[in-house]
Amino acid sequence: MPYAPPDKSGYLADAENSLLVQCLHWNTARSRLEPVPFHHGPSDTTAASWARLDNRDELAKKLDIDSAELARCCDTELILQSYLKWGEACVDHLIGDFVFVIHDRRNSRVFCGRDQMGVRPLYYFSLDNLFVCATSLAAFRHLKGVTLEIDSQWVAEYLVQLSMSFDRTPYSGIKKLPPAHSLTVTAERTELRQYFQLSAEPELKLKDSREYVIAYREQMEEAIRCRLDSDYPIGSELSGGIDSSTITAFAARFLEQPNKQLHTFGFAFAELEPRYIMAVAQACRLHNNHIVAAREAESEKVRKRSLALLGYPVEHGTATLHEPFYHLAEQIGIRTLLSGFGGDEFGTTIHGYLVPMGMAVQGRYRELFNTLPGNPLYRLLRLLKLEWRRRKTNNFSCFGQIADNGFVDAYKSRWPHRVVRDELAVRYGLEERYFEDARFDTGYTDLKKFTLEKRWQPFMPTRMENCSLMAAGRRIDYRWPLLDLRLVRLFLSIPSQENIYRGMGRYLHRRAIDGVVPQLVAWKQGKDMGMVTGQREDSWRPLLDLDVSELHPALEEYIDTELLRRQVKQLPSLGNGPGDNRRFQLTRNISSAIKLSAWFKHLETGEGLS
């Protein structure tokens, strides 16, 4: 575990053929009691996990564990006891953030599992008589029998931001256990099984709209409350947006001494962000608010750190963008960091605009009339306009709210400036996949279908994987209440029309937080935070120091280096006006090349490990 020494570590080895190693950072009182790894003598079964279970009480009842014994039970023991009772079906009974590995010696079996939302990663390699798994790809470079061979397709995809995947990694032969999957390994087989799939739940039918709000708020409160279990101070990301403000405000309400226990961390790069951040802090009477007011370019130090912790170039930029939070939190002694990520995609969905289109397609005009904004006359006119567009575009088959707002045009303007070699773009079908992302919501009129097909995408677990590892490097446990499985499933069961009223999106969530989150934030119409003021105009200038000839020579196979060299020279002369995406794309190209080169060198020399 690079950088942050574990509070406790241990291993268990067979005389013949197995080694299980676990490193642990303490967070709760019971974590101090956890054996690492956990061995159950009567069954000769050993388990190790990186886990936080949210249904401990429910599990204890099923396993006949009383409250006194439960207080001494670590989550790894509950997982192992579940396996001993239900076998491989144990994953069906677990709720929380977890990855685990169980070595069942009596049955000559290794069993691994990952939580439904994919909060933490588990990577594995299986060949002939060797099986290896680890929570970071960085571990594999130290193991005999595992050859790290870079996947050429992954590198090409990384250059056009298409590399994120549920199951693939940057290394051929090493796979990632997908969310909601388990893995069984024996001498005869390696079997991957999906044990859960997000779906449009059977629609919940309650008496009225008020009851949906109550049900949603109760589950949301539980999702936040169960993530406050810590013997250390707690941090909460606070951007001033509705999601992070919700998490912070309710956490402050549930903690006994929020002034001492709760710290907030936020960026104030846009002109209105301080106003909304401080509105929440003042309403909750929080004293410990830490604001980063200027955004700097990613430093070489942070880049090396991410390679040491992840074992490959960071795919989701938030993981390194939030490094100032992790650094300060470590100094304060914080070991839990709450995030509002996931709200836009699920519970506080920003895609409520799809609901009126769905009503129009289904001919639900009375409901549609009541949903649209404005006085009765304006609502009628809007209804007629929506119906005209529906007929014109064949039930919205070519219509997309986001795509119509310049999404496709932005992608079209960026694609010609790519630096990945053309032959690789053709070989891996990159152009088609690139523009599929640009089409985004085109043709969708069903909010739940869109959520499941377009919002539940690899970027979600990838962000959590990357952030979890970066934060763990400073003993911090990342937690995402709005991606609580129970809350997500409830959201998917509530009628979609509850999410919008009179043109006001996020309507279900806004009503649920009313009176806890300040009205200035809770009922803010959009996400706009004003002009960006805290990001240096010349934040791209460090990229000009790149000497293309000093990039790792292996990149010649992937990058048109002459084009990249011209782009480095061209960058200072480009503007950054509306509709001009050249600086954005060139900055991204140069940054990707620097990260890939650092990775190749890291693999050869171990640079960055300390």
C-alpha positions as CSV (number, residue, x, y, z in Angstrom):
1,M,0.0,0.0,0.0
2,P,2.0,3.0,-1.2
3,Y,2.3,6.1,0.9
4,A,-0.1,5.4,3.8
5,P,1.1,2.5,6.0
6,P,-1.7,0.2,7.2
7,D,-2.9,0.3,10.8
8,K,-2.8,-3.4,10.7
9,S,-1.6,-6.0,8.1
10,G,-1.2,-9.7,7.9
11,Y,-1.1,-12.8,5.8
12,L,-2.0,-16.5,5.8
13,A,-0.1,-18.9,3.7
14,D,-0.5,-22.6,2.8
15,A,2.6,-24.8,3.0
16,E,1.8,-25.7,-0.6
17,N,-0.1,-23.3,-2.8
18,S,-1.8,-20.2,-1.4
19,L,-1.1,-16.8,0.0
20,L,-3.7,-14.3,1.2
21,V,-2.5,-10.8,2.3
22,Q,-4.6,-8.0,3.7
23,C,-3.8,-4.5,4.8
24,L,-6.3,-2.5,6.9
25,H,-7.0,1.1,7.9
26,W,-9.0,1.5,11.0
27,N,-12.2,3.6,10.9
28,T,-14.6,2.1,13.4
29,A,-14.2,0.5,16.8
30,R,-14.9,-3.0,15.4
31,S,-12.3,-2.5,12.7
32,R,-9.6,-2.5,15.3
33,L,-10.7,-6.0,16.3
34,E,-10.6,-7.4,12.8
35,P,-8.1,-10.2,12.1
36,V,-6.2,-9.8,8.8
37,P,-7.0,-12.0,7.1
38,F,-10.0,-13.6,8.9
39,H,-9.7,-17.4,9.3
40,H,-12.5,-19.7,10.4
41,G,-10.9,-22.8,11.9
42,P,-13.8,-25.2,11.9
43,S,-14.4,-24.8,8.1
44,D,-10.8,-24.1,7.2
45,T,-12.0,-21.1,5.3
46,T,-10.2,-17.7,5.1
47,A,-11.6,-14.4,4.0
48,A,-10.3,-10.9,3.3
49,S,-12.4,-7.9,2.3
50,W,-12.5,-4.2,1.6
51,A,-16.0,-3.7,2.8
52,R,-18.6,-1.7,4.6
53,L,-21.9,-3.5,5.0
54,D,-25.1,-1.5,5.4
55,N,-27.5,-4.3,6.4
56,R,-25.6,-5.7,9.4
57,D,-28.6,-5.9,11.6
58,E,-30.6,-7.7,8.9
59,L,-27.8,-10.1,8.3
60,A,-27.3,-10.8,12.0
61,K,-30.9,-11.9,12.3
62,K,-30.6,-14.3,9.4
63,L,-27.3,-15.7,10.8
64,D,-28.7,-16.0,14.4
65,I,-26.1,-13.5,15.8
66,D,-27.3,-11.5,18.8
67,S,-26.6,-7.8,19.3
68,A,-23.7,-8.2,21.7
69,E,-21.9,-10.6,19.4
70,L,-22.7,-8.3,16.4
71,A,-21.0,-5.4,18.1
72,R,-17.8,-7.5,18.0
73,C,-18.3,-8.8,14.5
74,C,-16.3,-7.1,11.7
75,D,-17.8,-7.0,8.2
76,T,-15.4,-9.6,6.9
77,E,-16.7,-12.1,9.5
78,L,-20.3,-11.4,8.5
79,I,-19.4,-12.0,4.8
80,L,-17.7,-15.3,5.7
81,Q,-20.5,-16.4,7.9
82,S,-22.9,-15.6,5.0
83,Y,-20.8,-17.7,2.7
84,L,-20.8,-20.6,5.2
85,K,-24.6,-20.4,5.4
86,W,-25.6,-19.7,1.7
87,G,-22.5,-20.6,-0.3
88,E,-22.1,-18.6,-3.5
89,A,-25.6,-17.2,-3.0
90,C,-24.3,-15.1,-0.1
91,V,-23.8,-12.1,-2.4
92,D,-27.6,-12.0,-2.7
93,H,-27.8,-11.1,1.0
94,L,-25.2,-8.4,1.1
95,I,-25.8,-4.6,0.8
96,G,-23.1,-2.1,1.0
97,D,-19.7,-1.2,-0.6
98,F,-17.6,-4.3,-0.8
99,V,-15.1,-6.5,-2.6
100,F,-14.0,-9.8,-0.9
101,V,-12.1,-13.0,-1.6
102,I,-12.8,-16.3,0.3
103,H,-10.5,-19.3,0.2
104,D,-12.5,-22.4,0.9
105,R,-9.8,-25.1,1.3
106,R,-12.2,-28.0,2.0
107,N,-13.9,-27.5,-1.4
108,S,-10.7,-26.3,-3.1
109,R,-12.4,-23.1,-4.2
110,V,-11.8,-19.4,-4.3
111,F,-14.8,-17.2,-4.3
112,C,-14.8,-13.4,-5.0
113,G,-17.6,-10.9,-4.9
114,R,-18.2,-7.2,-5.7
115,D,-21.0,-4.9,-4.7
116,Q,-23.9,-4.1,-7.0
117,M,-22.8,-0.5,-7.7
118,G,-19.1,-1.2,-8.1
119,V,-17.7,1.2,-5.5
120,R,-14.4,-0.5,-5.0
121,P,-12.3,-2.4,-7.6
122,L,-11.2,-6.0,-7.7
123,Y,-8.8,-7.2,-10.4
124,Y,-7.8,-10.7,-11.3
125,F,-5.5,-12.9,-13.4
126,S,-6.2,-16.6,-14.1
127,L,-4.0,-18.8,-16.2
128,D,-3.4,-22.6,-15.9
129,N,-2.8,-23.3,-12.2
130,L,-2.3,-19.7,-11.1
131,F,-5.0,-17.3,-9.8
132,V,-4.2,-13.8,-8.5
133,C,-6.6,-11.1,-7.4
134,A,-6.0,-7.7,-5.8
135,T,-7.7,-4.4,-5.1
136,S,-5.2,-2.4,-7.1
137,L,-3.4,-3.1,-10.4
138,A,-0.3,-1.7,-8.8
139,A,0.1,-5.0,-6.9
140,F,0.5,-7.1,-10.1
141,R,3.8,-5.7,-11.1
142,H,5.4,-7.2,-8.0
143,L,4.1,-10.8,-8.5
144,K,5.9,-13.7,-10.1
145,G,4.1,-15.5,-12.9
146,V,2.1,-12.5,-14.0
147,T,3.3,-10.7,-17.1
148,L,2.1,-7.1,-17.5
149,E,1.3,-6.8,-21.2
150,I,-0.2,-3.4,-22.2
151,D,-3.5,-3.7,-24.1
152,S,-3.0,-1.7,-27.4
153,Q,-6.7,-1.2,-27.8
154,W,-7.0,0.3,-24.3
155,V,-4.2,2.8,-25.1
156,A,-5.9,3.9,-28.3
157,E,-9.2,4.3,-26.5
158,Y,-7.6,6.3,-23.7
159,L,-6.5,8.8,-26.3
160,V,-10.1,9.5,-27.2
161,Q,-11.6,9.0,-23.7
162,L,-13.2,5.7,-24.5
163,S,-11.2,3.4,-22.2
164,M,-13.5,3.1,-19.2
165,S,-15.0,-0.4,-18.9
166,F,-17.0,-2.5,-16.5
167,D,-14.6,-5.5,-17.0
168,R,-11.5,-4.6,-19.1
169,T,-8.2,-3.2,-17.8
170,P,-5.1,-1.6,-19.5
171,Y,-3.4,-5.0,-19.3
172,S,-4.1,-8.0,-21.5
173,G,-4.9,-11.0,-19.3
174,I,-5.9,-9.0,-16.2
175,K,-9.6,-8.4,-15.9
176,K,-11.8,-6.4,-13.6
177,L,-14.6,-8.0,-11.7
178,P,-17.7,-6.1,-12.9
179,P,-20.2,-4.6,-10.5
180,A,-22.8,-7.1,-9.2
181,H,-20.7,-10.1,-10.2
182,S,-19.1,-13.0,-8.4
183,L,-16.2,-15.2,-9.4
184,T,-15.7,-18.8,-8.6
185,V,-12.3,-20.4,-9.2
186,T,-11.5,-24.1,-9.0
187,A,-8.9,-26.3,-10.6
188,E,-11.4,-27.1,-13.3
189,R,-13.1,-23.8,-14.0
190,T,-13.1,-20.0,-13.6
191,E,-16.8,-19.0,-13.6
192,L,-18.1,-15.4,-13.7
193,R,-21.7,-14.9,-12.6
194,Q,-23.9,-11.8,-12.6
195,Y,-26.0,-12.0,-9.4
196,F,-27.9,-8.7,-9.8
197,Q,-29.0,-6.3,-12.5
198,L,-30.4,-2.8,-12.2
199,S,-33.8,-2.7,-13.8
200,A,-37.0,-0.6,-14.0
201,E,-38.5,-1.9,-10.7
202,P,-42.2,-2.8,-10.6
203,E,-43.9,0.6,-10.2
204,L,-44.6,1.6,-6.6
205,K,-48.2,2.6,-6.2
206,L,-48.8,4.9,-3.2
207,K,-51.9,7.0,-2.4
208,D,-50.6,10.4,-3.4
209,S,-47.5,12.4,-4.3
210,R,-46.8,13.2,-0.7
211,E,-46.3,9.6,0.2
212,Y,-43.7,9.2,-2.5
213,V,-41.8,12.1,-1.0
214,I,-42.0,10.5,2.5
215,A,-40.8,7.1,1.2
216,Y,-37.9,8.7,-0.7
217,R,-36.8,10.8,2.2
218,E,-36.8,7.9,4.6
219,Q,-34.6,5.9,2.4
220,M,-32.3,8.8,1.6
221,E,-31.9,9.5,5.3
222,E,-31.0,5.9,5.9
223,A,-28.5,6.0,3.1
224,I,-26.7,9.0,4.6
225,R,-27.0,7.9,8.3
226,C,-25.5,4.5,7.8
227,R,-22.4,6.1,6.2
228,L,-21.6,8.2,9.2
229,D,-20.2,5.3,11.2
230,S,-16.7,6.3,12.1
231,D,-14.4,6.9,15.1
232,Y,-12.8,9.8,13.3
233,P,-13.9,13.2,12.0
234,I,-15.9,13.0,8.8
235,G,-15.5,15.1,5.6
236,S,-18.1,16.0,3.1
237,E,-17.6,17.4,-0.4
238,L,-19.6,20.6,-0.7
239,S,-19.9,22.2,-4.1
240,G,-23.0,24.2,-3.4
241,G,-25.0,22.0,-5.8
242,I,-28.1,20.2,-4.7
243,D,-26.5,16.7,-4.3
244,S,-23.5,17.6,-2.1
245,S,-25.6,20.1,-0.2
246,T,-28.1,17.4,0.6
247,I,-25.4,15.0,1.9
248,T,-23.8,17.7,4.0
249,A,-27.0,19.2,5.5
250,F,-28.4,15.8,6.5
251,A,-25.1,14.6,7.9
252,A,-24.9,17.7,10.0
253,R,-28.4,17.0,11.3
254,F,-27.6,13.3,12.2
255,L,-24.2,13.9,13.9
256,E,-24.2,14.7,17.6
257,Q,-21.6,17.4,17.3
258,P,-21.4,18.5,13.7
259,N,-19.2,21.5,14.5
260,K,-16.5,19.2,15.8
261,Q,-17.2,16.0,13.7
262,L,-17.9,17.4,10.3
263,H,-15.6,19.2,7.8
264,T,-16.6,20.3,4.3
265,F,-14.3,20.5,1.3
266,G,-15.2,22.5,-1.8
267,F,-13.9,24.2,-4.9
268,A,-14.9,27.8,-5.6
269,F,-13.8,28.2,-9.2
270,A,-17.0,29.8,-10.4
271,E,-18.3,33.2,-9.2
272,L,-21.5,31.9,-7.5
273,E,-20.1,28.8,-5.8
274,P,-19.0,30.6,-2.6
275,R,-22.6,31.9,-2.2
276,Y,-24.2,28.5,-2.3
277,I,-21.5,26.8,-0.3
278,M,-21.7,29.3,2.5
279,A,-25.5,29.2,2.5
280,V,-25.3,25.5,3.4
281,A,-22.5,26.1,5.9
282,Q,-24.4,28.9,7.7
283,A,-27.7,27.1,7.7
284,C,-26.1,24.1,9.3
285,R,-23.8,26.2,11.5
286,L,-20.7,24.4,10.3
287,H,-17.4,26.0,11.4
288,N,-14.9,23.8,9.5
289,N,-15.2,24.7,5.8
290,H,-12.2,24.2,3.6
291,I,-12.4,26.0,0.2
292,V,-9.9,25.6,-2.7
293,A,-10.3,28.8,-4.7
294,A,-7.8,28.3,-7.6
295,R,-7.4,25.3,-9.9
296,E,-3.9,24.4,-10.8
297,A,-2.7,22.0,-13.6
298,E,-2.1,18.4,-12.5
299,S,1.5,18.3,-11.1
300,E,4.0,15.6,-11.8
301,K,3.9,14.7,-8.1
302,V,0.2,13.9,-8.3
303,R,0.6,12.1,-11.5
304,K,3.3,9.8,-10.0
305,R,1.2,9.3,-6.9
306,S,-1.8,8.1,-9.0
307,L,0.4,5.7,-10.9
308,A,1.7,4.2,-7.7
309,L,-1.8,3.8,-6.2
310,L,-3.8,2.7,-9.3
311,G,-1.1,1.0,-11.3
312,Y,-2.2,2.8,-14.5
313,P,-3.1,6.3,-15.8
314,V,-6.1,7.8,-14.0
315,E,-9.2,7.5,-16.2
316,H,-11.6,9.8,-14.3
317,G,-10.0,13.2,-13.7
318,T,-12.0,13.7,-10.4
319,A,-9.7,11.2,-8.7
320,T,-6.7,13.6,-9.0
321,L,-8.6,16.8,-9.1
322,H,-9.7,16.1,-5.5
323,E,-6.2,15.4,-4.3
324,P,-6.2,18.7,-2.3
325,F,-9.2,17.4,-0.3
326,Y,-7.4,14.1,0.4
327,H,-4.2,15.8,1.5
328,L,-5.9,18.2,3.9
329,A,-8.3,15.5,5.2
330,E,-5.3,13.3,6.1
331,Q,-3.7,16.1,8.0
332,I,-6.9,16.7,10.0
333,G,-7.3,13.0,10.8
334,I,-10.5,12.4,8.7
335,R,-11.0,8.8,7.5
336,T,-14.4,9.1,5.8
337,L,-15.2,11.4,2.9
338,L,-18.8,11.7,1.7
339,S,-19.7,12.6,-1.9
340,G,-22.9,13.6,-3.7
341,F,-21.8,11.9,-6.9
342,G,-24.6,9.7,-8.4
343,G,-27.4,12.1,-7.8
344,D,-27.5,13.5,-11.4
345,E,-27.7,9.9,-12.7
346,F,-30.3,8.5,-10.3
347,G,-32.2,10.0,-7.3
348,T,-31.9,13.7,-8.1
349,T,-31.9,13.1,-11.9
350,I,-31.3,16.1,-14.1
351,H,-33.1,14.4,-17.0
352,G,-36.7,15.0,-15.9
353,Y,-37.2,16.8,-19.3
354,L,-37.7,13.3,-20.8
355,V,-40.9,12.9,-18.8
356,P,-43.1,15.3,-20.8
357,M,-41.9,13.7,-24.0
358,G,-43.0,10.3,-22.7
359,M,-46.4,11.7,-21.8
360,A,-46.8,13.1,-25.3
361,V,-45.9,9.7,-26.9
362,Q,-48.4,7.9,-24.6
363,G,-51.1,10.5,-25.3
364,R,-51.3,11.5,-21.6
365,Y,-52.2,15.1,-22.4
366,R,-54.0,16.0,-19.2
367,E,-51.0,15.0,-17.1
368,L,-48.7,16.7,-19.6
369,F,-50.7,19.9,-19.4
370,N,-50.3,19.9,-15.6
371,T,-46.5,19.2,-15.8
372,L,-45.6,22.0,-18.2
373,P,-44.5,25.4,-16.8
374,G,-46.4,28.7,-17.1
375,N,-50.0,29.9,-16.9
376,P,-52.8,27.8,-18.6
377,L,-52.4,29.6,-21.9
378,Y,-48.6,29.2,-22.1
379,R,-49.0,25.6,-21.0
380,L,-51.4,24.9,-23.8
381,L,-49.1,26.5,-26.3
382,R,-46.2,24.5,-25.0
383,L,-48.3,21.3,-25.2
384,L,-49.2,22.1,-28.9
385,K,-45.5,22.8,-29.7
386,L,-44.4,19.6,-28.1
387,E,-47.0,17.6,-30.0
388,W,-46.0,19.2,-33.2
389,R,-42.3,18.3,-32.6
390,R,-43.4,14.7,-31.8
391,R,-45.3,14.3,-35.0
392,K,-42.5,16.0,-37.0
393,T,-39.8,13.7,-35.6
394,N,-41.8,10.5,-35.5
395,N,-42.3,10.2,-31.8
396,F,-39.0,11.9,-31.0
397,S,-37.0,9.2,-32.7
398,C,-34.5,11.8,-33.8
399,F,-35.0,14.2,-31.0
400,G,-32.6,14.7,-28.1
401,Q,-32.7,17.5,-25.5
402,I,-29.0,17.5,-24.7
403,A,-27.9,16.5,-28.2
404,D,-29.9,19.4,-29.6
405,N,-28.0,21.8,-27.3
406,G,-24.7,21.6,-29.1
407,F,-23.5,18.2,-27.8
408,V,-23.0,16.7,-31.3
409,D,-21.5,19.8,-32.7
410,A,-18.9,19.9,-29.9
411,Y,-18.0,16.3,-30.6
412,K,-17.8,17.0,-34.4
413,S,-15.4,19.9,-33.8
414,R,-13.1,17.9,-31.6
415,W,-12.8,14.7,-33.6
416,P,-10.6,16.1,-36.4
417,H,-8.0,17.1,-33.8
418,R,-7.4,13.7,-32.3
419,V,-3.8,12.4,-32.2
420,V,-4.5,8.7,-32.1
421,R,-3.2,7.1,-35.3
422,D,-5.8,6.7,-38.0
423,E,-5.2,3.0,-38.5
424,L,-5.9,2.4,-34.8
425,A,-9.1,4.5,-35.0
426,V,-10.2,2.3,-37.9
427,R,-9.1,-1.0,-36.3
428,Y,-10.9,-0.5,-33.1
429,G,-14.0,1.4,-34.5
430,L,-13.3,4.5,-32.4
431,E,-15.1,7.0,-34.5
432,E,-18.4,5.2,-34.3
433,R,-18.2,4.7,-30.6
434,Y,-17.1,8.3,-30.1
435,F,-20.2,9.7,-31.8
436,E,-22.5,7.2,-30.1
437,D,-21.6,9.1,-26.9
438,A,-22.4,12.4,-28.6
439,R,-26.0,11.2,-29.4
440,F,-26.6,10.7,-25.7
441,D,-30.4,11.1,-25.1
442,T,-31.5,11.2,-28.8
443,G,-34.7,9.2,-29.3
444,Y,-35.4,8.6,-25.6
445,T,-38.8,9.4,-24.1
446,D,-38.7,7.1,-21.1
447,L,-36.7,8.4,-18.1
448,K,-36.1,5.0,-16.6
449,K,-35.0,3.4,-19.8
450,F,-32.6,6.3,-20.4
451,T,-31.3,6.0,-16.9
452,L,-30.6,2.3,-17.2
453,E,-29.1,2.4,-20.7
454,K,-27.2,5.8,-20.8
455,R,-26.6,6.8,-17.2
456,W,-25.5,3.4,-15.8
457,Q,-22.3,3.4,-17.8
458,P,-18.7,2.5,-17.0
459,F,-17.8,6.0,-16.0
460,M,-19.7,5.6,-12.8
461,P,-17.8,2.7,-11.2
462,T,-14.6,4.0,-12.8
463,R,-14.9,7.3,-11.0
464,M,-15.5,5.4,-7.7
465,E,-12.7,3.0,-8.3
466,N,-10.2,5.7,-9.1
467,C,-11.3,8.0,-6.2
468,S,-11.5,5.1,-3.7
469,L,-7.8,4.1,-4.4
470,M,-6.5,7.7,-4.4
471,A,-8.3,8.4,-1.1
472,A,-7.2,5.1,0.5
473,G,-3.7,6.2,-0.1
474,R,-4.3,8.7,2.7
475,R,-6.3,6.3,4.9
476,I,-9.7,7.7,3.7
477,D,-12.8,5.7,3.0
478,Y,-14.9,7.3,0.2
479,R,-18.7,6.9,0.5
480,W,-21.5,7.8,-1.9
481,P,-24.9,7.9,-0.2
482,L,-26.9,8.7,-3.4
483,L,-25.7,5.5,-4.9
484,D,-27.0,3.4,-2.1
485,L,-28.5,0.4,-3.8
486,R,-31.8,0.6,-1.8
487,L,-32.2,4.3,-2.7
488,V,-31.5,3.6,-6.4
489,R,-34.0,0.8,-6.5
490,L,-36.6,3.0,-4.8
491,F,-36.0,5.8,-7.3
492,L,-36.5,3.3,-10.2
493,S,-39.8,2.2,-8.7
494,I,-41.3,5.7,-8.2
495,P,-43.4,7.0,-11.2
496,S,-41.2,9.2,-13.3
497,Q,-43.7,12.1,-13.3
498,E,-42.9,12.7,-9.6
499,N,-39.5,14.1,-10.8
500,I,-40.9,17.2,-12.6
501,Y,-43.7,19.7,-12.1
502,R,-44.4,23.0,-13.9
503,G,-41.0,22.7,-15.6
504,M,-39.1,22.3,-12.3
505,G,-36.8,19.3,-12.5
506,R,-35.6,17.2,-9.6
507,Y,-39.0,17.8,-8.0
508,L,-39.2,14.6,-5.9
509,H,-35.8,15.3,-4.4
510,R,-36.4,19.0,-3.8
511,R,-39.5,18.3,-1.8
512,A,-37.7,15.6,0.2
513,I,-35.0,18.0,1.3
514,D,-37.1,21.1,1.8
515,G,-36.6,22.5,5.3
516,V,-33.2,20.9,5.7
517,V,-31.2,22.2,2.7
518,P,-31.5,26.1,2.4
519,Q,-34.1,27.2,-0.1
520,L,-31.5,29.1,-2.1
521,V,-29.9,25.7,-3.0
522,A,-32.9,23.3,-2.8
523,W,-35.0,25.3,-5.2
524,K,-32.3,26.7,-7.5
525,Q,-33.6,26.2,-11.0
526,G,-30.4,25.0,-12.8
527,K,-26.8,24.0,-12.3
528,D,-25.2,27.2,-13.5
529,M,-22.7,28.7,-11.1
530,G,-21.7,31.7,-13.1
531,M,-18.5,32.5,-14.9
532,V,-15.4,30.5,-14.0
533,T,-13.1,32.8,-12.1
534,G,-10.9,30.5,-10.0
535,Q,-9.2,28.6,-12.8
536,R,-6.1,30.3,-14.1
537,E,-6.4,31.4,-17.7
538,D,-3.0,30.0,-18.4
539,S,-3.5,26.7,-16.5
540,W,-2.6,24.9,-19.7
541,R,0.8,26.6,-19.9
542,P,2.7,23.8,-18.1
543,L,1.8,21.5,-21.0
544,L,3.9,23.7,-23.3
545,D,7.0,22.3,-21.5
546,L,6.4,19.0,-23.2
547,D,9.2,17.9,-25.4
548,V,7.6,15.4,-27.7
549,S,10.9,13.7,-28.5
550,E,11.2,12.8,-24.8
551,L,8.0,10.9,-24.7
552,H,8.4,7.2,-24.2
553,P,9.3,5.7,-27.7
554,A,6.5,3.1,-27.4
555,L,4.0,5.9,-27.9
556,E,5.1,6.2,-31.6
557,E,2.9,3.2,-32.2
558,Y,-0.2,5.0,-31.0
559,I,0.2,8.7,-31.5
560,D,0.8,10.9,-34.5
561,T,3.8,12.6,-32.8
562,E,4.3,15.2,-35.6
563,L,0.7,16.3,-35.2
564,L,1.1,16.4,-31.4
565,R,4.3,18.5,-31.8
566,R,2.3,21.0,-33.9
567,Q,-0.5,21.1,-31.4
568,V,1.9,21.9,-28.6
569,K,3.2,24.9,-30.6
570,Q,-0.3,25.9,-31.6
571,L,-1.8,25.9,-28.2
572,P,-0.8,29.4,-27.0
573,S,-2.4,31.1,-30.0
574,L,-5.8,29.5,-29.6
575,G,-8.8,31.3,-28.2
576,N,-11.3,29.8,-25.8
577,G,-14.5,31.4,-27.0
578,P,-18.0,29.9,-27.3
579,G,-18.1,27.1,-29.9
580,D,-14.3,26.9,-30.2
581,N,-13.3,23.5,-28.7
582,R,-9.7,23.4,-30.1
583,R,-7.9,24.5,-26.9
584,F,-10.0,22.0,-24.9
585,Q,-9.2,19.1,-27.3
586,L,-5.5,20.0,-27.7
587,T,-5.1,20.3,-23.9
588,R,-6.7,16.9,-23.5
589,N,-4.4,15.4,-26.2
590,I,-1.2,16.7,-24.7
591,S,-2.3,15.7,-21.1
592,S,-3.2,12.2,-22.2
593,A,0.2,11.8,-24.0
594,I,2.1,12.9,-20.9
595,K,0.2,10.5,-18.6
596,L,0.7,7.5,-21.0
597,S,4.4,8.3,-21.3
598,A,4.8,8.5,-17.5
599,W,3.0,5.1,-17.2
600,F,5.3,3.4,-19.7
601,K,8.3,4.8,-17.9
602,H,6.9,3.8,-14.5
603,L,6.5,0.2,-15.6
604,E,10.1,0.1,-16.7
605,T,11.7,1.8,-13.8
606,G,9.3,1.9,-10.9
607,E,9.4,5.7,-11.0
608,G,7.0,7.2,-8.6
609,L,7.1,4.4,-6.0
610,S,8.6,5.4,-2.6
